[in-house]
Amino acid sequence: MISSLRHIRGNPVYGQIYALGLVMPAEEIARVGARLGEDAKITEEGPAHLAFIDPYQINWQISVPGNEFRTSGDFADRWHKL
């Protein structure tokens, strides 16, 4: 699943995504974390979740299904099932 929210300061541009929330297995989360470049800023990290800001200032929030770490799209009920 993926979620998107528009919650960055300033004037949002129509259609621009500022945050992405993903749900995936812990092994996949570890692989994503291992592939992040030096220009990504990790903001939260644990065995079942990862949050980071990429070079384009997109906030990524990744967690395993059912984890207590909830993405912003989860608690705002703004999921898009893909």
N, CA, C and O atoms as a Tinker XYZ file with bonds, in Angstrom:
   328  protein
     1  N      0.833000   -1.171000    0.000000    73     2
     2  CA     0.000000    0.000000    0.000000    64     1     3
     3  C      0.880000    1.237000    0.000000    63     2     4     5
     4  O      2.035000    1.193000    0.422000    81     3
     5  N      0.329000    2.321000   -0.469000    73     3     6
     6  CA     1.051000    3.577000   -0.526000    64     5     7
     7  C      0.120000    4.699000   -0.077000    63     6     8     9
     8  O     -1.082000    4.651000   -0.340000    81     7
     9  N      0.657000    5.687000    0.585000    73     7    10
    10  CA    -0.148000    6.835000    0.994000    64     9    11
    11  C      0.561000    8.106000    0.580000    63    10    12    13
    12  O      1.777000    8.115000    0.390000    81    11
    13  N     -0.185000    9.156000    0.443000    73    11    14
    14  CA     0.431000   10.443000    0.134000    64    13    15
    15  C     -0.268000   11.535000    0.927000    63    14    16    17
    16  O     -1.491000   11.526000    1.064000    81    15
    17  N      0.495000   12.453000    1.436000    73    15    18
    18  CA    -0.022000   13.600000    2.186000    64    17    19
    19  C      0.700000   14.841000    1.716000    63    18    20    21
    20  O      1.836000   14.772000    1.248000    81    19
    21  N      0.047000   15.958000    1.840000    73    19    22
    22  CA     0.673000   17.232000    1.519000    64    21    23
    23  C      0.762000   18.022000    2.803000    63    22    24    25
    24  O     -0.219000   18.639000    3.219000    81    23
    25  N      1.914000   18.015000    3.435000    73    23    26
    26  CA     2.033000   18.665000    4.742000    64    25    27
    27  C      3.361000   19.402000    4.909000    63    26    28    29
    28  O      3.908000   19.446000    6.011000    81    27
    29  N      3.880000   19.975000    3.836000    73    27    30
    30  CA     5.119000   20.729000    3.928000    64    29    31
    31  C      4.773000   22.212000    3.915000    63    30    32    33
    32  O      3.826000   22.631000    3.250000    81    31
    33  N      5.546000   23.002000    4.653000    73    31    34
    34  CA     5.317000   24.442000    4.696000    64    33    35
    35  C      5.447000   25.064000    3.311000    63    34    36    37
    36  O      6.079000   24.498000    2.419000    81    35
    37  N      4.847000   26.223000    3.145000    73    35    38
    38  CA     4.925000   26.925000    1.872000    64    37    39
    39  C      3.684000   26.682000    1.040000    63    38    40    41
    40  O      2.689000   26.142000    1.524000    81    39
    41  N      3.751000   27.078000   -0.192000    73    39    42
    42  CA     2.617000   26.928000   -1.093000    64    41    43
    43  C      2.744000   25.638000   -1.884000    63    42    44    45
    44  O      3.638000   25.506000   -2.720000    81    43
    45  N      1.859000   24.686000   -1.626000    73    43    46
    46  CA     1.955000   23.421000   -2.349000    64    45    47
    47  C      1.615000   23.610000   -3.825000    63    46    48    49
    48  O      0.777000   24.436000   -4.185000    81    47
    49  N      2.276000   22.836000   -4.658000    73    47    50
    50  CA     1.993000   22.815000   -6.075000    64    49    51
    51  C      0.989000   21.700000   -6.309000    63    50    52    53
    52  O      1.174000   20.583000   -5.826000    81    51
    53  N     -0.074000   21.997000   -7.050000    73    51    54
    54  CA    -1.103000   20.990000   -7.296000    64    53    55
    55  C     -0.479000   19.709000   -7.857000    63    54    56    57
    56  O      0.295000   19.749000   -8.814000    81    55
    57  N     -0.824000   18.593000   -7.255000    73    55    58
    58  CA    -0.375000   17.296000   -7.723000    64    57    59
    59  C      0.981000   16.848000   -7.209000    63    58    60    61
    60  O      1.391000   15.716000   -7.465000    81    59
    61  N      1.684000   17.710000   -6.491000    73    59    62
    62  CA     2.999000   17.324000   -5.981000    64    61    63
    63  C      2.847000   16.477000   -4.723000    63    62    64    65
    64  O      2.011000   16.766000   -3.867000    81    63
    65  N      3.646000   15.451000   -4.621000    73    63    66
    66  CA     3.631000   14.563000   -3.460000    64    65    67
    67  C      4.801000   14.931000   -2.557000    63    66    68    69
    68  O      5.930000   15.079000   -3.024000    81    67
    69  N      4.528000   15.077000   -1.265000    73    67    70
    70  CA     5.557000   15.444000   -0.301000    64    69    71
    71  C      5.933000   14.300000    0.623000    63    70    72    73
    72  O      7.005000   14.312000    1.227000    81    71
    73  N      5.054000   13.313000    0.735000    73    71    74
    74  CA     5.334000   12.183000    1.619000    64    73    75
    75  C      4.758000   10.917000    1.012000    63    74    76    77
    76  O      3.693000   10.928000    0.395000    81    75
    77  N      5.478000    9.838000    1.199000    73    75    78
    78  CA     5.027000    8.525000    0.746000    64    77    79
    79  C      5.124000    7.557000    1.911000    63    78    80    81
    80  O      6.139000    7.511000    2.606000    81    79
    81  N      4.076000    6.792000    2.122000    73    79    82
    82  CA     4.084000    5.744000    3.136000    64    81    83
    83  C      3.956000    4.399000    2.452000    63    82    84    85
    84  O      3.083000    4.208000    1.605000    81    83
    85  N      4.811000    3.478000    2.810000    73    83    86
    86  CA     4.799000    2.143000    2.220000    64    85    87
    87  C      4.729000    1.089000    3.303000    63    86    88    89
    88  O      5.231000    1.288000    4.409000    81    87
    89  N      4.108000   -0.026000    2.985000    73    87    90
    90  CA     4.084000   -1.192000    3.862000    64    89    91
    91  C      4.758000   -2.317000    3.105000    63    90    92    93
    92  O      4.393000   -2.623000    1.970000    81    91
    93  N      5.753000   -2.938000    3.745000    73    91    94
    94  CA     6.479000   -4.043000    3.102000    64    93    95
    95  C      7.122000   -4.920000    4.174000    63    94    96    97
    96  O      7.226000   -4.504000    5.328000    81    95
    97  N      7.551000   -6.117000    3.812000    73    95    98
    98  CA     8.200000   -7.007000    4.777000    64    97    99
    99  C      9.500000   -6.394000    5.319000    63    98   100   101
   100  O     10.131000   -5.569000    4.657000    81    99
   101  N      9.882000   -6.805000    6.517000    73    99   102
   102  CA    11.075000   -6.285000    7.183000    64   101   103
   103  C     12.338000   -6.471000    6.337000    63   102   104   105
   104  O     13.212000   -5.605000    6.335000    81   103
   105  N     12.438000   -7.596000    5.618000    73   103   106
   106  CA    13.617000   -7.838000    4.786000    64   105   107
   107  C     13.731000   -6.782000    3.695000    63   106   108   109
   108  O     14.832000   -6.331000    3.378000    81   107
   109  N     12.598000   -6.388000    3.120000    73   107   110
   110  CA    12.603000   -5.369000    2.070000    64   109   111
   111  C     12.968000   -4.000000    2.652000    63   110   112   113
   112  O     13.686000   -3.221000    2.025000    81   111
   113  N     12.468000   -3.717000    3.853000    73   111   114
   114  CA    12.815000   -2.450000    4.508000    64   113   115
   115  C     14.324000   -2.369000    4.722000    63   114   116   117
   116  O     14.931000   -1.325000    4.486000    81   115
   117  N     14.926000   -3.464000    5.167000    73   115   118
   118  CA    16.380000   -3.493000    5.374000    64   117   119
   119  C     17.124000   -3.256000    4.063000    63   118   120   121
   120  O     18.144000   -2.567000    4.040000    81   119
   121  N     16.615000   -3.827000    2.975000    73   119   122
   122  CA    17.260000   -3.626000    1.667000    64   121   123
   123  C     17.161000   -2.172000    1.221000    63   122   124   125
   124  O     18.118000   -1.621000    0.676000    81   123
   125  N     16.007000   -1.549000    1.451000    73   123   126
   126  CA    15.853000   -0.135000    1.103000    64   125   127
   127  C     16.856000    0.701000    1.894000    63   126   128   129
   128  O     17.545000    1.549000    1.327000    81   127
   129  N     16.937000    0.462000    3.202000    73   127   130
   130  CA    17.864000    1.211000    4.046000    64   129   131
   131  C     19.310000    1.055000    3.614000    63   130   132   133
   132  O     20.083000    2.012000    3.654000    81   131
   133  N     19.675000   -0.145000    3.203000    73   131   134
   134  CA    21.050000   -0.408000    2.779000    64   133   135
   135  C     21.396000    0.286000    1.463000    63   134   136   137
   136  O     22.566000    0.549000    1.182000    81   135
   137  N     20.376000    0.579000    0.663000    73   135   138
   138  CA    20.612000    1.200000   -0.641000    64   137   139
   139  C     20.531000    2.720000   -0.623000    63   138   140   141
   140  O     20.777000    3.359000   -1.646000    81   139
   141  N     20.191000    3.311000    0.519000    73   139   142
   142  CA    20.091000    4.771000    0.574000    64   141   143
   143  C     21.456000    5.407000    0.362000    63   142   144   145
   144  O     22.461000    4.939000    0.896000    81   143
   145  N     21.480000    6.457000   -0.409000    73   143   146
   146  CA    22.724000    7.176000   -0.651000    64   145   147
   147  C     23.031000    8.147000    0.479000    63   146   148   149
   148  O     22.224000    8.335000    1.389000    81   147
   149  N     24.194000    8.754000    0.411000    73   147   150
   150  CA    24.612000    9.711000    1.434000    64   149   151
   151  C     23.728000   10.949000    1.469000    63   150   152   153
   152  O     23.685000   11.652000    2.479000    81   151
   153  N     23.023000   11.221000    0.374000    73   151   154
   154  CA    22.185000   12.410000    0.313000    64   153   155
   155  C     20.782000   12.195000    0.893000    63   154   156   157
   156  O     19.968000   13.118000    0.893000    81   155
   157  N     20.496000   10.993000    1.384000    73   155   158
   158  CA    19.240000   10.725000    2.075000    64   157   159
   159  C     19.457000   10.895000    3.578000    63   158   160   161
   160  O     20.486000   10.480000    4.111000    81   159
   161  N     18.488000   11.506000    4.255000    73   159   162
   162  CA    18.595000   11.729000    5.703000    64   161   163
   163  C     17.613000   10.801000    6.415000    63   162   164   165
   164  O     16.399000   10.962000    6.291000    81   163
   165  N     18.141000    9.830000    7.162000    73   163   166
   166  CA    17.286000    8.917000    7.928000    64   165   167
   167  C     16.778000    9.665000    9.155000    63   166   168   169
   168  O     17.566000   10.214000    9.926000    81   167
   169  N     15.451000    9.683000    9.333000    73   167   170
   170  CA    14.841000   10.378000   10.471000    64   169   171
   171  C     14.364000    9.422000   11.551000    63   170   172   173
   172  O     14.272000    9.806000   12.717000    81   171
   173  N     14.058000    8.178000   11.182000    73   171   174
   174  CA    13.678000    7.129000   12.148000    64   173   175
   175  C     14.064000    5.798000   11.552000    63   174   176   177
   176  O     13.954000    5.583000   10.345000    81   175
   177  N     14.525000    4.893000   12.424000    73   175   178
   178  CA    14.926000    3.580000   11.938000    64   177   179
   179  C     14.746000    2.549000   13.041000    63   178   180   181
   180  O     15.074000    2.805000   14.199000    81   179
   181  N     14.231000    1.399000   12.681000    73   179   182
   182  CA    14.056000    0.304000   13.618000    64   181   183
   183  C     13.923000   -0.984000   12.829000    63   182   184   185
   184  O     13.907000   -0.949000   11.599000    81   183
   185  N     13.826000   -2.129000   13.510000    73   183   186
   186  CA    13.751000   -3.405000   12.801000    64   185   187
   187  C     12.489000   -3.556000   11.958000    63   186   188   189
   188  O     12.457000   -4.364000   11.030000    81   187
   189  N     11.449000   -2.786000   12.273000    73   187   190
   190  CA    10.184000   -2.924000   11.545000    64   189   191
   191  C      9.738000   -1.623000   10.881000    63   190   192   193
   192  O      8.608000   -1.534000   10.401000    81   191
   193  N     10.609000   -0.613000   10.848000    73   191   194
   194  CA    10.235000    0.642000   10.187000    64   193   195
   195  C     11.465000    1.443000    9.768000    63   194   196   197
   196  O     12.565000    1.250000   10.287000    81   195
   197  N     11.248000    2.339000    8.822000    73   195   198
   198  CA    12.297000    3.223000    8.335000    64   197   199
   199  C     11.632000    4.495000    7.833000    63   198   200   201
   200  O     10.648000    4.431000    7.096000    81   199
   201  N     12.153000    5.637000    8.220000    73   199   202
   202  CA    11.671000    6.923000    7.712000    64   201   203
   203  C     12.887000    7.736000    7.283000    63   202   204   205
   204  O     13.885000    7.811000    7.999000    81   203
   205  N     12.788000    8.336000    6.116000    73   203   206
   206  CA    13.902000    9.140000    5.617000    64   205   207
   207  C     13.400000   10.213000    4.667000    63   206   208   209
   208  O     12.279000   10.144000    4.163000    81   207
   209  N     14.255000   11.211000    4.430000    73   207   210
   210  CA    13.973000   12.278000    3.486000    64   209   211
   211  C     14.965000   12.126000    2.341000    63   210   212   213
   212  O     16.175000   12.085000    2.559000    81   211
   213  N     14.444000   12.044000    1.118000    73   211   214
   214  CA    15.320000   11.854000   -0.031000    64   213   215
   215  C     15.848000   13.195000   -0.553000    63   214   216   217
   216  O     15.448000   14.244000   -0.047000    81   215
   217  N     16.733000   13.185000   -1.549000    73   215   218
   218  CA    17.320000   14.432000   -2.045000    64   217   219
   219  C     16.303000   15.413000   -2.629000    63   218   220   221
   220  O     16.595000   16.601000   -2.764000    81   219
   221  N     15.106000   14.919000   -2.976000    73   219   222
   222  CA    14.053000   15.784000   -3.522000    64   221   223
   223  C     13.119000   16.297000   -2.429000    63   222   224   225
   224  O     12.086000   16.902000   -2.714000    81   223
   225  N     13.497000   16.045000   -1.168000    73   223   226
   226  CA    12.731000   16.460000    0.012000    64   225   227
   227  C     11.409000   15.718000    0.157000    63   226   228   229
   228  O     10.474000   16.234000    0.769000    81   227
   229  N     11.321000   14.508000   -0.403000    73   227   230
   230  CA    10.160000   13.639000   -0.203000    64   229   231
   231  C     10.390000   12.878000    1.096000    63   230   232   233
   232  O     11.460000   12.304000    1.304000    81   231
   233  N      9.393000   12.873000    1.964000    73   231   234
   234  CA     9.451000   12.129000    3.229000    64   233   235
   235  C      8.919000   10.718000    2.983000    63   234   236   237
   236  O      7.760000   10.543000    2.607000    81   235
   237  N      9.757000    9.729000    3.192000    73   235   238
   238  CA     9.379000    8.325000    3.032000    64   237   239
   239  C      9.181000    7.717000    4.417000    63   238   240   241
   240  O     10.012000    7.902000    5.305000    81   239
   241  N      8.074000    6.989000    4.600000    73   239   242
   242  CA     7.780000    6.282000    5.848000    64   241   243
   243  C      7.430000    4.848000    5.477000    63   242   244   245
   244  O      6.432000    4.603000    4.799000    81   243
   245  N      8.245000    3.908000    5.917000    73   243   246
   246  CA     8.064000    2.508000    5.544000    64   245   247
   247  C      7.932000    1.677000    6.812000    63   246   248   249
   248  O      8.711000    1.836000    7.752000    81   247
   249  N      6.939000    0.788000    6.835000    73   247   250
   250  CA     6.780000   -0.094000    7.996000    64   249   251
   251  C      6.254000   -1.451000    7.551000    63   250   252   253
   252  O      5.741000   -1.609000    6.443000    81   251
   253  N      6.396000   -2.426000    8.446000    73   251   254
   254  CA     5.844000   -3.755000    8.184000    64   253   255
   255  C      4.341000   -3.705000    8.451000    63   254   256   257
   256  O      3.881000   -2.855000    9.214000    81   255
   257  N      3.574000   -4.594000    7.839000    73   255   258
   258  CA     2.129000   -4.610000    8.091000    64   257   259
   259  C      1.825000   -4.823000    9.574000    63   258   260   261
   260  O      2.415000   -5.697000   10.210000    81   259
   261  N      0.920000   -4.039000   10.117000    73   259   262
   262  CA     0.486000   -4.196000   11.501000    64   261   263
   263  C      1.436000   -3.654000   12.543000    63   262   264   265
   264  O      1.210000   -3.867000   13.734000    81   263
   265  N      2.484000   -2.967000   12.148000    73   263   266
   266  CA     3.450000   -2.425000   13.104000    64   265   267
   267  C      2.855000   -1.230000   13.843000    63   266   268   269
   268  O      1.996000   -0.536000   13.299000    81   267
   269  N      3.303000   -0.977000   15.082000    73   267   270
   270  CA     2.804000    0.176000   15.831000    64   269   271
   271  C      3.335000    1.488000   15.266000    63   270   272   273
   272  O      2.744000    2.540000   15.509000    81   271
   273  N      4.443000    1.451000   14.514000    73   271   274
   274  CA     4.916000    2.627000   13.788000    64   273   275
   275  C      3.981000    2.804000   12.606000    63   274   276   277
   276  O      3.997000    2.003000   11.672000    81   275
   277  N      3.175000    3.839000   12.643000    73   275   278
   278  CA     2.185000    4.053000   11.589000    64   277   279
   279  C      2.611000    5.217000   10.706000    63   278   280   281
   280  O      3.099000    6.235000   11.196000    81   279
   281  N      2.423000    5.059000    9.421000    73   279   282
   282  CA     2.735000    6.143000    8.505000    64   281   283
   283  C      1.675000    7.228000    8.617000    63   282   284   285
   284  O      0.572000    6.987000    9.107000    81   283
   285  N      2.019000    8.419000    8.159000    73   283   286
   286  CA     1.051000    9.523000    8.201000    64   285   287
   287  C     -0.181000    9.203000    7.368000    63   286   288   289
   288  O     -1.286000    9.604000    7.731000    81   287
   289  N     -0.017000    8.503000    6.279000    73   287   290
   290  CA    -1.171000    8.113000    5.467000    64   289   291
   291  C     -2.066000    7.130000    6.190000    63   290   292   293
   292  O     -3.279000    7.123000    5.980000    81   291
   293  N     -1.479000    6.296000    7.043000    73   291   294
   294  CA    -2.251000    5.334000    7.815000    64   293   295
   295  C     -3.136000    6.041000    8.825000    63   294   296   297
   296  O     -4.345000    5.810000    8.853000    81   295
   297  N     -2.549000    6.909000    9.667000    73   295   298
   298  CA    -3.390000    7.523000   10.688000    64   297   299
   299  C     -4.293000    8.624000   10.139000    63   298   300   301
   300  O     -5.235000    9.033000   10.819000    81   299
   301  N     -4.029000    9.118000    8.918000    73   299   302
   302  CA    -4.930000   10.088000    8.288000    64   301   303
   303  C     -5.944000    9.400000    7.367000    63   302   304   305
   304  O     -6.789000   10.057000    6.759000    81   303
   305  N     -5.848000    8.068000    7.274000    73   303   306
   306  CA    -6.727000    7.271000    6.418000    64   305   307
   307  C     -6.683000    7.761000    4.970000    63   306   308   309
   308  O     -7.718000    7.994000    4.345000    81   307
   309  N     -5.457000    7.912000    4.452000    73   307   310
   310  CA    -5.280000    8.391000    3.073000    64   309   311
   311  C     -4.479000    7.385000    2.262000    63   310   312   313
   312  O     -3.510000    7.751000    1.597000    81   311
   313  N     -4.876000    6.123000    2.313000    73   311   314
   314  CA    -4.187000    5.066000    1.588000    64   313   315
   315  C     -4.733000    4.935000    0.172000    63   314   316   317
   316  O     -5.931000    5.091000   -0.066000    81   315
   317  N     -3.840000    4.648000   -0.754000    73   315   318
   318  CA    -4.202000    4.295000   -2.127000    64   317   319
   319  C     -3.701000    2.873000   -2.333000    63   318   320   321
   320  O     -2.493000    2.637000   -2.324000    81   319
   321  N     -4.595000    1.941000   -2.516000    73   319   322
   322  CA    -4.178000    0.549000   -2.707000    64   321   323
   323  C     -3.655000    0.374000   -4.121000    63   322   324   325
   324  O     -4.330000    0.702000   -5.097000    81   323
   325  N     -2.432000   -0.151000   -4.216000    73   323   326
   326  CA    -1.812000   -0.379000   -5.534000    64   325   327
   327  C     -1.596000   -1.853000   -5.755000    63   326   328
   328  O     -1.087000   -2.253000   -6.802000    81   327
